[in-house]
Amino acid sequence: MTRILADLPDEDIERLDRIAREQGKSRAAVLREAVAAYNAQPSLEGGDWIDQGFGLWARYGLAEDPSDYARRRRAEWTRPWDDDYEEVRAESPDLFDAEDDRQRQLYLDMLAGKYPAPKAPPRP
């Protein structure tokens, strides 16, 4: 066993001495147990973070299918002039309304060279 020299604040030494006294152990034994307990905790190295994060939403009561979440986000960011508007609209009809469809039709008409009639300026 290797011996070490460590500088600790006085408050930590007092706490360490109190724990050692309560448990009837030496200060060194309490430190060895603390280091062993620290080493027993899972680390974030080597991919363990994937296991810790997998299913995290479900563990905290957010039981939403990731596919549905991605679908909603995609539909939320789709605009009438996007090339995949019809495809996204077919996947998520509940996330689009008549105004979206009207804007899409205006866009398609403009691409075809049909522009809406200009509005008359307000009369004084």
Disulfide bonds with the S-S distance in Angstrom:
none
